Every structure is written in C-alpha cells, then in structure tokens.
Amino acid sequence: MYYLANIALFISHNFAGSGFTFFERLLEAQRQLPGYGRVQRRGQVDAAGIKRRLWLAWGAEVQLRTGYEAKAAFLRYSNVWAPVHAYYAMYMSSHALFAAMGLANPPEDHTASLNTISSTVVPRLLPAPWCVMAVGCPPIGERAFVNLPVDADPDVHVELLSNPQISLFWPRFCKMLETTREKRLERRFKEWKRRKSRTNMFAHEKRAEALKLPPTSLFEFFSRLRIRSNYHDVSSYVMSAVGDQWHEDFHSSLVRSVSSTCLLLESLVVRYAGPDILNQACIDFMGSGAIPGVTKFLEVRRDRILG
C-alpha cells in the first residue's frame, strides 16, 4: 500500500490540478518527450484487434473501479482481486499499443510483454516516474537505475512502512524497483540451479544472469502484485489487522496509478493509429449496454486524449 500511495502522491503532486486537469498535465509531460515527437503514424493498423484489446483493458478497469461504489468495509474483500484487474487493465492497454505500433513479432506471454514494454515503450515514450527502471544484480549488492533524475538520490534512508512524503519519493520508488528486480532474479537463479543441478551460484554467475534480464520497470511491480494475489498468500490483501481507511487508501492509490498509466498508453495508441480508432472503440464500449455512470471515466479520459 505504501508503494502505491507513493506513486499516487507523485502523480498528484507533479501533475496537480482540479478535477481531471492532472490528466492534461500528464499528457503534456508525455508530449514533450523527444521520443514522442519522433513517433510516425502507421498507415495501416489492425483496428479490430486494437478495439478488442482496449475493450478487455476497459473491462478490467471497470471491475477495479467498482470498489469505489462499495462500502469501505467490503474493500478488504474486493481488494483481494483488485491487483489482478489493475494489472490486466495495463497489460491489455499495452497490447493495444503493440497492435497500434504494428510490431512484427508481438509478445505472446507476460514475460515477453513486460520485456517489450521495458525495451520499446518505457525509456522513450513515458515520463517520470514510469521511465525510471532498475538494472544490475541487487542480490549481490549491485544495482543501478536508468533515467533517474540527476537530483534524485536513491540511497537516502526511508522507512518503508511510513506514510509517503514527496521529498522521499525517489528512494522509496527505487527500493520498490530494486526489490521487484531482486525477486525476479531469485526465481531465475532457482531455475538456473535446477538446470545445472547446483545448490549455489558464484557472484559472477549471478551477474551474468542479471545481464540477461531487461531493465525492471513499474509494470513489473504491478505484475508482482498480480502474481501475489493470484498465487501466493491472499491473506495479505484481506488484512483484518488494518482498518477500513487502509483499504480505501490501497484501492484509491491503485486506481490513480492504473488510470494514469492507461491514459499514457492510450495516448500512444492515438499517436500511432490516429484518433478515430480510440474514439469509436470508446463509443461502442459505452453503448454496449454499459450501466450509466460506470464508464464515465472512459469518456473523460478519451476527451482529454483527443482534446
């Protein structure tokens, strides 16, 4: 929750504005990126494929947002599945972007998708903090960060179980990326030892494996949350030891982070494929028996992107 609240705090602080004007400021930050300016619109795209992926993303986000309508006492139960809906909203939005980009060999699984995002989208098409990624081999004390602002110090001490402060955003964010990378590397090391029939690895062997792993992005963190919810100890999301406000903060931070991420990805869909595909997909989605008010956020987001 504190990692998510940290991200939501950064978004609110750096793109602050009344109502949904923070969307406009976030889009402006993206549009000022050199990589964004170099994007060339594709002549022909798979419009039906883009629409299908957007609908899947929006369906997941609608399910995530239904927690807003629930009473606070029920959030401890809806939050069990919230990380899954959050992840798939971003996952399918990224696949809509891959289709808009016309990738010759689009990724077909989660690992390949995360690697493609880290290599083709995050470094040049997303603003901070999305563009910051972890590299190196944290399990042996070697880690670094790419695209980190020059005035950001990842080594400043921060109490991870304390309420986020904007002055301590970067050390907490970098720790989140570092821990996420470390956990993924530990899984690779375990598989390496199984293949080699070994019980241990030397530092240089771990370093070599780390060099094969693409940079770790914010998308990997959301994947980590999804895996934890799907396959690990679900009790961590049904925490009876914390109050309703904790669950409200967890959920609202998750929604803010996901909504902002999907905004940036959908903006890129428009950049590559033109405005008509997103506009028509949104009209069709909202007109397909949608409950009034439930999809209002999509209309607002579309209007900001197409502005």
DRENVO-48611 format. One record per atom (N, C-alpha, C): x, y, z. Coordinates in steps of 0.1 Angstrom, whole numbers, plus 5000, padded with zeros to 4 digits. Example, Ala and Ser with C-alpha at 12.3 -4.5 7.8 and 13.67 -1.06 7.14 Angstrom:
2
513249435078
512349555078
513249675078
512849785071
513749895071
512950005079
//
This chain:
307
500849885000
500050005000
500950135000
502050125008
502850245008
503550274995
503950164988
504550184975
503550254965
502250204966
501250254957
500850394961
500850424974
500550564978
501650654974
502850604974
503950684970
503850734955
503450634947
503250664932
502150764931
500950734938
499850824936
500150964941
500950974952
501351104957
502251184947
503151114940
503951174930
503151234919
502151154914
501351194903
500451314907
499951314919
499051424924
499951544926
501151534931
501951644934
502551714921
503051624911
503651684900
502751714888
501551664889
500551694878
499251744884
499451824895
498251864903
497351954895
496151944898
495152034892
493751994897
492752084895
491452054900
490751954890
489851874895
489151774886
490151684879
490051674866
490851594858
491951664850
492251784855
493251864848
494651794850
494851714860
496051644861
496351554849
495251504843
495451424831
496051504820
495551624818
496151714808
497551744810
497951764823
499351794826
500251674824
499651564827
500451434825
500651414810
499651434802
499751424787
500751524782
500751644787
501651744782
503151704785
503351644797
504651594800
505151484790
504251394787
504551294777
504851354763
504051454759
504151504746
505351594744
506051624755
507251704754
508451614753
508251484754
509351384753
509851384738
511251384736
511751374722
511251244715
511151134722
510751014716
509251024711
508451084719
507051104714
506951184702
507751294701
507751374689
508251304676
509051194678
509551124667
508651004662
507550984669
506650874665
505950914652
505950814643
505350834630
504050744630
502950814625
501650734625
501750624615
501250514618
501150394610
500150414599
500450374586
499550384575
498350294577
498650164580
497550064582
497749994595
496649984603
496749914616
495549814617
495649724626
494649624629
493649694638
492649764632
491649844640
490849754649
490449634644
489649544652
490449484663
491649454661
492549404671
492749504682
493049634678
493249734688
491949754697
490849754690
489549774697
489349654707
489549534703
489349414712
490249424724
491449464722
492349484734
492049594743
491549704737
491049814746
489849774754
488949704748
487749664755
488149574767
489049484765
489549394776
490149484787
490949584783
491549664793
490549744800
489549804793
488549884800
487649794809
487349674804
486549584813
487249554826
488549534825
489349514838
489349634846
489449754840
489549874848
488149904854
487049874847
485749894853
485649804866
486049684865
485949594876
486849644888
488049704885
488849764895
488149874902
487449954894
486850084899
485550054907
484949934905
483749904913
483949914928
485149904932
485449924946
485050054951
485150154943
484750294947
483250294951
482450204945
481050204948
480750124961
481650044965
481449954977
481650034990
480949985000
481150045013
482550005017
483150095026
484550075029
484849935035
483849885043
484049755049
484249645040
483749665027
483849555017
485149565009
485849675010
487049685002
488049585006
488149535018
489049435022
488849305014
487649285008
487449175000
487649204985
487149314981
487349354967
488849374964
489549414974
491049444972
491849314970
491249194973
491849074970
492149054955
491149094947
491249084933
491649214926
491749324933
492049444927
493349454919
494449394925
495749394918
495649314905
494849214904
494649144891
493949224881
492849294884
492249384875
493149494871
493849554880
494749664877
495849614867
496449504870
497449454861
496949434847
495749364845
495249334832
494749464825
494349564832
493949694826
495249744818
496349744825
497549794819
498149694809
498049564811
498549464802
497849474789
496549474789
495849484776
495949614769
496049724777
496349854771
497649854764
498649794770
499949784763
499849694751
499049594751
498949514739
498149584728
497249674732
496549764722
497649854716
498549894724
499649984719
500549904709
500849774713
501749694704
501049674690
499749654691
499049644678
499049774670
498949884677
498950014670
500350044665
501449994671
502750014667
503049924655
502249824653
502449724642
503749644644
503949594656
505149514659
505149394650
506249364644
506349244635
506149114643
506749114655
506648994664
506049034678
504749054679
504249104692
504348994702
504649034715
504848934725
503548854728
503748734732
502548644734
502348594748
503248634757
503148594771
503548714780
503348694793
503548804802
505048844803
505948754803
507348794804
507748864792
507448814780
507748884768
507149024767
505949034772
505249164771
505949264780
506349224792
506949314801
508349354796
509049254789
510349294783
510149384772
509149374764
508849464753
508549604757
507749614768
507449744774
508649814778
509549734785
510749794791
511749844780
511749774769
512649804758
512149904748
510849904745
510349984734
509550104738
508950094750
507950204754
508450284766
508850224776
509250294789
510350394787
511450364781
512550454781
512350584773
511550584763
511450704754
510050754752
509050684757
507650734754
506850764767
507450744779
506750764791
507550864800
506850954806
507651054815
507950984828
508651054837
508851014850
507551014858
507350914867
508350814871
508450684863
507550674853
507450554845
508750514838
509450614834
510650594826
511850544834
511750554847
512850514856
512850364858
513950294856
514050144857
515250104864
515149984870
516349934878
517049834869
518449834871
519249744864
520249684874
521149594869
522149544878
521749414885
522449374895
522149254902
522049284917
520849324922
520649354936
521049244946
520749114942
521149014952
522549004956
523449064948
524849064952
525349214955
524349294957
524649434961
525049524950
524749484937
525049564926
523749614919
523449734920
522149784914
522349924910
521649964899
521650104894
520350134888
520150254884
518850294878
519150384866
518350364856
518450434843
517250544843
517550654837
516650764836
516250834849
517050804859
516750864872
517151014872
516351104876
516651254876
517951274883
518751374878
520051394883
520051434898
518951494902
518951544916
518251444925
517951324920
517351214928
518451124934
518351104947
519351024954
518550894959
518850784953
518150654957
518650604970
519750654975
520350594987
519950665000
519050764999
518550835011
517750735019
517950735032
517250635041
515750675041
514850575040
513450595041
512850485048
511950505058
511250405065
510050355056
510150235051
509250195040
507850175046
507650155059
506350145064
505850275071
506250385065
505850515069
505050585058
504250675062
503450745051
504350815042
504050805029
504950865019
505051025020
506251075017
506451215016
507151245002
506751354996
507151374983
508751394983
509251444994
510751464994
511451324994
510751224998
511451084998
510850994988
510251054977
509650974967
510650884960
511750934956
512650864947
513350744955
513850764967
514450644974
513450534976
512150564979
511150464981
510850394967
510650484957
510350424944
511550334939
512750374941
513850294937
513950164945
513650174957
513650054965
512549954960
511450004956
510349924950
510849854938
511549924929
512049864917
513149764920
514049804929
515149714933
514649584939
513649584948
513049464954
512349384943
511649444934
510949374923
511949304914
513049374911
514149304903
514749194910
515049214923
515649104931
514848984932
513548994933
512648884934
512648804921
512648884910
512648814897
513948744894
515048804898
516348744897
516448614905
515848614917
515948504926
515248384919
514148414912
513448304905
514348254894
515048334887
515948294876
517048214882
517648254893
518748184900
518248034904
517048034909
516547904913
516347804901
515947864890
515747784877
517147744872
518147834873
519447814868
520047694876
519947694889
520447594898
519847454895
518547464892
517847334888
518347274875
518647364865
519147314853
520547264854
521347324862
522747294864
522947184874
521947144881
522047054893
523047104903
522847234906
523747304916
522947354928
523547374939
522947424950
523247574953
524347614947
524747754949
525247814936
525447944936
525948014924
527048114929
528048134920
529048234923
528548364919
529148474924
528748604921
528748634907
529848594900
529948624886
528848554877
528348434882
527248364876
525948444877
525748494889
524548574892
524648704883
525748764883
525948884875
525648854860
526048744855
525848704841
524348684839
523648624848
522148604847
521448744847
521948834855
521348964856
521449044844
522549024837
522849094824
521849054813
521248934815
520348884805
518948934808
518748984820
517349034824
517249184820
516149214812
515949354808
515749444820
515849574819
515649664830
514249644836
514149664849
512949644856
512149774858
510949774853
510049894852
508949884862
508149994863
506949994871
505949884868
505949854855
505049744850
505349614857
506649594860
507049464866
506449464881
506449584887
505949584901
504449544901
503649594891
502249564890
502049414887
502949354879
502949214877
503249134890
504149184898
504449124911
503249124920
502449234920
501249244928
500249134923
500149124910
499149034904
499548894907
500748854906
501248724909
500948694924
501248784932
501048764947
499548744950
498648814943
497248804945
496748664940
497248634928
496748504921
497248384928
498548384932
499248254935
499748244949
499948354956
500548354969
499548374980
500048434991
499248445003
498248555002
496948514999
495948614997
495548685010
495948635021
495648705034
496248835035
497348865027
497948995027
497049105022
496049065014
495149165009
493849165017
493549065025
492349065033
492749085048
493549195050
494149215063
493149265073
492749175082
491849215092
492449305103
493849305103
494549375113
494649525110
494249565098
494249705094
492849755093
492649885094
491349945093
490849975079
489550015079
488950045066
489750155058
490250255065
490950355058
492250305051
492850205056
494050145049
493550085036
492450015036
491949955024
491450065014
490950175019
490550285010
491750345003
492850365011
494050425006
494650334996
494750204999
495250104989
494550104976
493250104977
492350104965
492450234957
492350344964
492450474956
493750494950
494850454957
496150464951
496350374939
495850264940
495850164929
495150224917
493950274919
493150334908
493850454902
494450534910
495050654904
496350614896
497050514901
498250474894
497850404880
496850324881
496450244869
495850344859
494950434863
494250524854
495250614847
496250654854
497350744848
498150664838
498450544841
499250464832
498450434819
497250394821
496450364809
496250494800
496150604807
496050734799
497250744790
498450724795
499650744787
499750634776
499350514779
499350414769
498350434758
497150484762
496150514752
496450634743
497150724750
497650844742
498650794731
499450694734
500350644724
499650564713
498550494717
497750434707
497250534696
496750644701
496350754692
497450814684
498650824690
499750874683
500150784671
500050654674
500450564663
499350534653
498150524658
497050474650
496050584646
496150704652
495150804649
494050804659
493250914660
492250934670
490950854667
490650824655
489350764652
489150624658
490250544659
490150414664
489750414679
490550494687
490250504701
488850564703
488450664696
487150734698
486050634695
486150564684
485050474681
484950354690
486150304694
486150194704
485450234717
485750364721
485150414733
483650424732
483250484721
481750504718
481050364718
481650264712
481050134711
481050064725
482050084732
482150024746
481050084755
480950214755
479950284763
478550254759
478350224746
477050194741
476650054740
477449964746
477249824745
476549774758
475549844762
474749804774
475449844787
476349944786
477049984798
476050054808
476350034821
475550094831
475850244832
474850334832
475150474832
476050514844
477050594841
477950644851
479150554853
479050424850
480150334853
481350364844
481050394831
482150414822
482350564819
481950654828
482150794826
483650824826
484450754834
485850784834
486450764821
485950674813
486550654799
486250764790
485050824791
484650934783
485551054786
485751074799
486551184804
488051174799
488551054800
489951024796
490051034781
489050984773
489151004759
489151144755
488251224761
488251364758
489551434760
490251394771
491551464774
492551424764
492551294760
493551254750
493351314736
492051314732
491751374719
491751524719
491451584731
491451724733
491451814721
//
